[in-house]
Amino acid sequence: MSETEQPPTTPGPAGTAGAPAPAPSAGLPAPVAEIAAGYAFEGPALDLGAVLWDGVCHPGAPVRIPLPVLNRHGLVAGATGTGKTKTLQLIAEQLSAQGVPVFLADVKGDVSGVGAPGEDGEKVRERAAQVGQEWTPTGFPCAFYGLGGTGPGIPVRATVTSFGPVLLSKVLQLNRTQEQSLGLIFHYADAKGLELVDLKDLRAVVAFLVSDVGRPELKGIGGLSTVTAGVILRALTAFEQQGAGSFFGEPEFDTSEFLRTAGDGRGTVSVLELPAVRERPQLFSTFLMWLLADLFHDLPEVGDLEKPKLVFFFDEAHLLFTGASKPFLESITQTVRLIRSKGVGVFFVTQTPKDVPADVLAQLGNRVQHALRAFTPDDAKALKATVRTFPESAYDLEEVLTSLGTGEAAVTVLSERGAPTPVAATRLRAPESLMGPIGAAALEAAVTGSPLYGRYAEAVDRPSAYERLSADEEARAAGAARAEAEKAAEKAAEKAAKAEAKTGARAPKEEPSLVEQVVGSGVFRSLARSIGTQLGREISRSVFGTARRRR
């Protein structure tokens, strides 16, 4: 089934989610009837539950979300243990039934059950009867992912270049100045064609830019101080020691894989398994932001659709904003504001609305607020702030929000016209998939059986910035060694020449031969001058080596 086709309206989530809302039943209390009228949408919608009033659940007053407005984003909030995860599961399975792909971050490891039919039981039947639900155990098409292959799931990796300096600064906890310097490093690497695939590539570029050879490279555009480079390198080292190095590399994950539908037309529920990295919350929250930003970059503008292309659930959202810099918050706000027109809805999941910056919160048109606690003055302050974010209501919201039970929430959404619906205290429906994790063997089989496993399972380490800079360094070292050898050879030759010249000047004269001694003697010279006879000539010849001939 294509994304534009409507799924069959059979019993179960596909049928209830696609059918128009029934008219509010006669005999409802006036406030309940008024609330129910605000949720009587004509087009396809997701069923959340039924209105609660004075502690009584009214199944004839259903609470729903129109399918077309889910790209207007939303917030699911509430204290720990109030049922936020089950709300995600409930919305995700109905979206899947409508042919809408879903992305879920499974921080605690208990969302994988969406791929298996739920287990029947007394509590499930009781809840279904209370809200007028025809509960049918149903599993939904799922794909399971893991960050860089840590834990179960198809590995999701990103290159350092695509992750970018702003997100990386957030996860490395850099200050504003250090973030700007990191941006300068990325700019240089891009300008020089140095691919930053993994963390060793980034480390190599930073080390090069503070070396004697690389330091002049950035002189014209601000330079990189040795102190700042040291901070970045130490942060990278600590980051890798936490095991984060495997999250960066290739093959880089194509986020369009999240837009897939199953053969029967239902949307695929992509579950990112995060229990193995829950001790690094800033990492996975920032990585989720990368996934969203990458989708924003790649998807075309489509405006408002009959149903969204994808709904993205951002669990533990408060971790994303903790310690965030102003540029980072601006990037999030812009992404959330503009990705709506690309057919993507984003739901932030956190404990209180105050965990989300005001500029982001203003973009969230659909609200499911589970119970809040008011045990401390700070809790009471947060409660009052939360109440002020809701439209005017027939309820005493401060009382309602502190008295809601597990699986109950105060709901307000956007109508088909884009106007807020009345606030409805709601008893939520029971998910039809398994409310808990599937077994390890079943999870492993689902992962290895996926057609995407062969594409992303094995990491690839091709030549990039590290290898290129290492080769350049080796070439420089080899050239320097040759030059040094040539210089040393020249010095040795010069030294040898000087030594030879000096040795020649000081060499002792050879001992004169016997003939030279005789000829040079004064007696001989005197005798040669005085004797002119034949005997003298014969003696002279014999002295110079001429043998006297015998007669």
Beta strands, then each sheet from edge to edge (+ up, - down):
strand 1: 45-53
strand 2: 56-66
strand 3: 74-77
strand 4: 102-106
strand 5: 142-147
strand 6: 154-156
strand 7: 269-273
strand 8: 310-314
strand 9: 344-350
strand 10: 366-369
strand 11: 408-412
strand 12: 424-428
sheet 1: 2+ 1- 12+ 11- 10+ 3+ 9+ 8+ 4+ 7+ 5+ 6+
end
